[in-house]
Each structure stands twice: as structure tokens, then as C-alpha cells.
Amino acid sequence: MPHTYAGPEAEPMRRLLARWREDEAGTYKTWFLWEERIKNFRSIRRGILSVIADIEDNTFGNVYKHSSLETVVKSIAEQRQIFRGADHAFLWKPKLRIPDIYENRENQLAFAHFLDVCTCCGGEEAKIIAAIQALDRVGIKGLGPAAANLLYFLHPTTVTPFNTAIVKGYNALTGAKVKLGRWEQYLAMRRGILELNAEYRDVLSNDLGAIAGLLFDLGSGRYPAPPRGEGEAALARWQEDLAQVRLEASRASRAMQAARDGERTHVEIQGWLRDLGLALGFQVWIASNDQNRECGTGRLADGCLERLPDAVERSAARDSIRLIDVLWVDAELAEVAAAFEVEHTTSIYSGIVRMLDLALGEGQATGAMFLVAPDKREGDVRDQLNRPAFSRVADLDVRFISYGDLASNREAIARFGSGLKPMEAIAKRLV
């Protein structure tokens, strides 16, 4: 879309939005347009369902650490800068006995009911608001609007993310005085955000993550808010500040590009695995949302399957399985022989959930499961797989392949290898 709204005659808000959308280091490009963001929605939703089930079955426990809630909230907190620290509100504070959803069974059940209603309501705004108000009436000590971050991943067009920086950004932009910690304050802010989003919808999105990212960048000090009716002098000062931000953003963009140039990219590793699979005689499936990415002189999905085997297509977990980074398919048996999740910098949790969907789906062969990641992430992978929430992973024999081992051995495997044995030889057992 051409930035016709960004000319010198444009109103300050539109000038701000134009700069923000072009900022290589701002939340719009680094988080909202980040390809892994959408892939994580399904796994986070599944994690929320696990929290509900654990509470209802009375297996949730009475501590945050190692609970299903910790697993899903940590996955949210890994969603780059906008959700950094999202887990703080759920950490058990023993002296204050908050948030009081670990030792109080009634509060646990109220929290589970709140999540269940919001999960099952189909995005109906009235039902979501009613569920929030019902939870607020229970008065669970220490459980406030931070829980909206869970709801955002269920209903991104209805619920806005929430944190201190977003509140500060909203107050700076609108002149409001929203306070932290109270649901009624959050709901009032949400109404104002919806109005702002509607006014500038042409340069934002139906997904409220976009405007939340703008407010986050305002509240964290990356951008100054436009002046509100303070005269030409104030507007001129703001334009100078905005120009300075653009200069700093340009410098940051160059630094980020230099860092990217020094790393192997996620797509590059997918390309290696694609080429290896084809060389070893397998058919290859590339994650549905990555198929059109540029790789070498063509598309990442060039030469690959356009449809998964019938057994997978019929699976209830089909949508999740289609997002696995690379699948090797045995053409004769018409089933998945190996699955690869490339965990470049993202949450390991999401990739493991997708593998579980493949392995535990009705009628699916487990095949071989590999997590492929930078050498330095091996410890992170092992830590994640040791979580109680992934106890069933031990039965799947998920293995780790480092970028270094893949780089060193891929050419020899392609020339002299057959079947899965060479991949198993360079992989490490994790559990």
C-alpha cells in the first residue's frame, strides 16, 4: 500500500504511523510481521486448554513452577519485546500469597471457568466482556488484567494485549489516566483502543496486536506521542523528536542487518533439510506459511509436496501439522517418515506441540522427530523437554540436531546416505 498518508500535510498521528511502520527495529516489523507470531497462536491456545484441563482434573498443583500455566505463559513471554515479562504477573509471590490461584481451589476453578468461556465463545465480544466481569467479581487477589495476554492469543481481533508500556503509551497518546491492576480500567482502555484502531484501520489491522505494538513503542519511549492541541511550537518540537527517532532507527536497522548477516537463517536451514530429504529419496513438505519464501534462486517449496498424505489431511490436527517446518514423507507408505522443527530463535514449546499433534493424532505413524537449532540452544531444548507438561515427549524419542553438525555432514549425507540412519547418527537423544 503506498504511503500517501505520510506527506507533509498529513496529520501528526498518520506521520507517526508511517514512521513506525517503516522502522526496522520497531514492533511492527520485528513482532507484528514476524512469521513465527502467527504460528504460535495454535500452540498457545493448546497450552491454555491444558491449563483448563489440569485445573478441572485437580492435577494443576499448588505452585507456578513446572505447571502447565508456566509453560504457556513462558511461551507468550518469548513473543519478542512486546510480551517480555508477561510471566511476572503469574509468578508466585509467597509473602503476598498472590496471585491466589495456586493454593485456593475455588479461585483455581474460577480462573479455569474464565479461560474456558473465553476459549469456547467463538470471539463473541459480549461473552468475553461478561467473562472478564465475572472473574473481576470473584476478586482473586493478584490476578488482574495481565490475564488479557492469554485472551489475546485466543481472540486477537477482540482482546488487546496488556502491560505497563502499553498503558503508558495509551495515556501519552490520548491524555487518559488508565491505571494498572484493575479490570475496569483495562476495559475502558480497550474501548478507546478499538476507537483508535477503527479511525486508523487503513494503516493498522483488524488484529489488535498492531495498535498494541504502537502503544508499546510509545510507552517504552521509542517514539514521542504527538502533541494534543499545544500549538505550532509543540508540533515543531515533536517533528524534531520524530526525525531523531528515525535517525536512531536507521542506525539500529543497520546493526540488526549486520547481526542477521552473521547468522544462518531459518529459511536456509529449511532449505538444507528440503534438499537432504529429496536426496535421500523422500518426498518433502514445507510448512504451509513458509512455502513461498525465497530460497536460493527460487521458492522454498520448489520440488515439494502440494498436499500431505491422506491420513494427515484427515487428522483433526491437520492445521497444526501443516505448520511443521519440514516433513519427510515415505511415498510408498504414504506416511510421514520424519519431522523437523527449526528453532532458530523462537519458542521451542510451539514446535514440540506441533510434533505432538503429528505423533498423537489418530492413525498417524510417529516417524522420527528432530529439533534443529543453533549449537548454543541445546541446553534450552533439554530444559523445555524436561518440563512435566511434555512428559509424553519421552515416548516419541525426539532428538536434537545442531546447526554445526548439520552443516558439517549434510553434503556427505546427500551423496552417500540412505534412509534416516545418517540423520539419526548426527542427532543427540534429549530424554
N, C-alpha and C positions, 0 to 999 in steps of 0.2 A: 504494500500500500504506500503510495507516495506521501511524503510528509508535508502536505500542503498546509497543514495546520500550524506549522512551525515557523512561518515567516515573521518578519519584524512587527507586523501589525497584529499578530496573534495575541490572545490574552495570556497573562503570565502562567496560568495553570497548564495551558497547552504547550507553552515553551518548555516548562518543566518536564512534562510528559515526553516531549520529543527528545530532550537531552537524556532523560532516564532510559528510554527505550534503546538509545544508541550506545549507552555506556557498557563497555565490555566487562566491567567489573561490578556492575550493579546487579540487583536481584533479578531484573527482568531477563537478562541474558544468562546469568550464571545459575539461576534456580528455576524461574518460571518456564524458560525454553529448554531447560536441561532434559535430555531424553530419558534419563533414569527416573525423573519425577513421576511420570505417569505410570511407569512400570511398577512402581512401589505401591500404588493405590490398592491393588488387589491383595498383596501380601499383608498390608497393614489392616485392611478390612478383615482378613482371615485371622490376624492376631487379635483383633477386638472380639471376634466370635469365640476365640479360645478363652479370653478373659471372662466372657459371659458364662460359658460352659463350666469353667473351673469354679466360679462363684456358686452357680446353681447346684453343682455336684458336691459342693463343700470341700473341694480339693485345692482351693486357691491358696490356702495357708494364711499366716498372720504376719508375714513380712514382705516387703517390696522386693528385696534382693532375690534373684533367681525365679521370681514369679512370672507368669505369662504377661502380666501388666508391664513389668520391667522390660521384657523382650520387645513388646510392641512400641513402648514409649521411646526406648533407645533407638529403635528403627526410625521413628519420627525425628528424633533429635539429630540423626545423621543426615537429615534432608538439608544439608548445607546451612548457610548462615542464618536464614530466617527462622529456623527451628532449633538453633543451637541453644542448649539449656532448657529445652522443653521438658526434660525429665526432672528438673529441680522441684517442680510443684508436687511431684509424686513421691519424692524421696521421703522415707520415714524419719520424722524428727522426734526422737524418743522423749525429750524433755517436755515438748508441747503436746505429745500424743497426736500429731497430725501428719498427713491427712488421715482422718479417722475412718479409714476403710479397710484397715488390716486387722484390728483387734475387736471391732464391733460388727457382729454378724448382721444385724438389721441394716446397718449402713452399707455393708457389702452388698446385700440384696437390693437395696435401693439404687446403688450405683449400677449393678448389673441390669436392673429393670430399665433404668435410664438409657444405657447403651443398647439394650435390646429393642426398645421402642424406636430409637433413632436409627438403628440398623434396618428395621423392618418397615419403616414408614414410607419408603419409596420417595423420599425427598420432599414430602408434603410439609410446607413451611409451618402450617398451623400445628401439626403434630410435633414437630421438632421444638417449637417455642413452648408448647404445653409440657413437653417432657423436661425442658430446662426449668420451667417454672415449678414443676412438681418436685424436681430434685432440689431446687432452692428452698422450697418449703420444708423439706426434711431437715435442712440446716446442718449438714455434715461439716464438722469443724475442719477447716483447712482445705476443703475441696471447692474450689471456685472456678472461674471462667477458663482457667488453663485447660480444663477438660474439653473446651471447644476445639482444641487442636486435634483431639481424637475424632470429633464430629466432622471436621473439615475433610478428612480423608474418606468419610462416608458420603458427604454431600457438599462437594466443592463449589457448587453454584448457589448454595443456600446459607452455608455457615462460613464465616470468615475466621482465619487463624487469629490467635490472641497471644500477645506477650507485651512486655514493658515498652519495647521500642515502637511497636505498632500503636499503642495507646499514646505515647509521646508524639508520634508523627501525626496522628489524627487530631490531637489537641492543638499542635502547632499549625496545622493546615486550616482547621475550622474555627479555632478560638474556643473550642469546648473545654470542659474541665472534667473529663472522664477520669474516674479513679480506679485503681486496681482492686481486684479481690471481690467484687460484687457482681452477681449475675445481672441485676437490673441495670447496672452501668454498662455492662457488656452489650446487653440487648439494645440499649439506647444508641450506643456507638455503632452497632451492626446496622441499625436503621439508617443512620447517617451515611455509613459506608455504602449501603445499597443505593442511596440517592446520588452520591458522588459517582458511583460506578455507572448508573444509568445516564448521567449527564455526559460522561466522557467514555461511554461504551465503545465508540468507534475506534478508540486508541487503547482500550483496555481489553476486557474479556468477560464472558459470562462466568468464567472461573474466577472466584473472588481471591484466589491466590495472587493474581496480578496486582490488584489495588492494595492488597495486604503487603506485597513486596515494596510498592512505592511508599506506603506509610512507614514500613520498617526502615527504608533508606533515609526517610526524613527524620524519623525518631532517633536513629543511631548517629545522626549528624553528617551523613554523607552528602545530603542536599539541604539547602536552606528552604524553608517554606515561603511561598510568595507572600508579599505584604498584603494585609487586608485593609484597604481604604486608608492608607497612611500617606498619600500624596506622591508626587513625582520623585522627590528626593529619595524616599524609601524604595520606590520601584527601581531607581537607578542603582542604589546600593545592592539591591537584590540581584540585578542583572550582572553586576561586577562579581558578586559571590558565585553566581551560577557559571560565569565564564571561568573562574578559578577552579571550580569543581570539574569542569570539562577538561581543563589542562591536566589536573591531577589524575582524572580518569584515563586520559590518553597515556600518561606515564605508566599507570597501573596496567593498562591493556598491553603495553609493550613488554612489561615484566611477566605478565601471565603467559603471553605467547612464547617468550623465551623458555619459560618453565615447561610449557606443553611440548615445545620442540625437543626438549631433553628427555622426554618420556615416550615409551611406546603407547600408542593409543588403543582404546578399547576395540575400535573397528579393525585395527591392524591385527590384533590377536585373533579376533573372529575370522579374519581373512586367512590367517595361518591354519586355524582349525578347519576351516572350509576346505582349503587346498589339501591338507593332510587326509581328511575324510574321503575326498574324491580319489586321491592317490591310492588309498588303501581299499578301494572298491565299494565304499558305502555311498548311498545317496545322502544328500545333506540338506538340512532345513536351517534357515537363518531366521532369527526372531522376527516376527511379523512387522514390528515397528522399526527394524533396522535394515530391511531388505533393500531399500532404495538409497542407502548411504553410499557415498563414493568410496571405492576401494581400488587402488591401483588406477587402471585406465577405464574401469567400468563400475558396475554396481556390486555391492557386497553379495547379493543373491544371484548373480550371474552363474548359470550352470546348476542351480539348486532346485529343490522341490518347490512346486507352487501349491502343493496340498499335502497334508500329513496323512499317514496311514489311516484307514477307515476306523480302526479301533480307537485311535486318538481322537479323530473327528467326532466320534460318538460319545466320548467321555464328558462327564459333567464338568471336568476341569479343563476342557479344551482351550478356553480363552487364556488360562494361565500358562498351559504347556506351550502354546504358540509364542509366548514371550521368552522362553528359554533361549539363551544366546545362540547356541549351536546344538543341533541334534544330528547324530549319525544314524541312518536308517538302513537296516538289512532289507534289501529289495526282495530277496527270496522269501523271507519270513514275514515281510510287511509289518515289521515292528521296530521300535527304537532300540538300537544296539548300544548307544552311548549318548550321554547328555553332558554338556559343558556350560557352566556359568562362569563368565569372565568378570571377576570382581576387581575392577581397576582401582576405583577409589570409593565405591558405593557400599551401601549396607549389605553385608553378607547374608543377613537374615532373609531378604527378599528372594535371593537366588536359591537358598535352601528350601524355602516354602514352595517355589515353583517345581523343584525336583521332587519334593514330597507329593505334590499334585500328580506328577507323572508316575511315580513309583507306586502310589497307593490307590490310584484310580482303578475303577473296575475294569478288569480284563487287560490291564497293562503289564507288559513284561518290565521288570525293573531295569534291565540293562546295566551298564556301568555308569557311575556318576562321578564327575570330576569338577572340582572348583579350581579355576585357573586364576592366579593372582600374582602380583609382584612378589619377589622373594621375601621382602620385608613384612608382608602381610600374613605369613604363615602362622605366626602367633595369634593374630586376630581371628583367623579362621578356626584354629583349635579352641580358642576361648568360646567362640559362638557355639560350636558343636558340643561343648561340654555343658551347655545350659539344659536344665531339666525339660524345657519346652521342646527340645529336639532329641529327646531320649530315643525316639523311633529311628533316628538317623543312623544309629549304630548298626541296625539291621540292614541298611542299604549299602554299607561299605563305601561311603563317599570318600574320595581320595583327593589329594592336593597335588597340582602341577604348578611349579613356579615358572614365571616368565623366562628365567635364566635357563632352566632345564629344557623348556620348550624350544627356545632359540638355539641352544647348542645341539639339539638332537633332531630337529624337525626335518632337515634335509636328508639325513641318513634314514630316518623312518620312512619318508616318502619314497626313497629309492629302493630300500631293501626290506621294508617291513611288510607285514600282512596281518589282517585282523586287528584285534585290540591289544595283543601282547606287548608290542613296543610302547604303547601309551601306558599300560599298567606297569611296565618296567621303569619308567621315569617318574611315576606317581608315588606319593607317600601316603600311607594309611594315616587317618586322622583320629580314629576312635577304636 
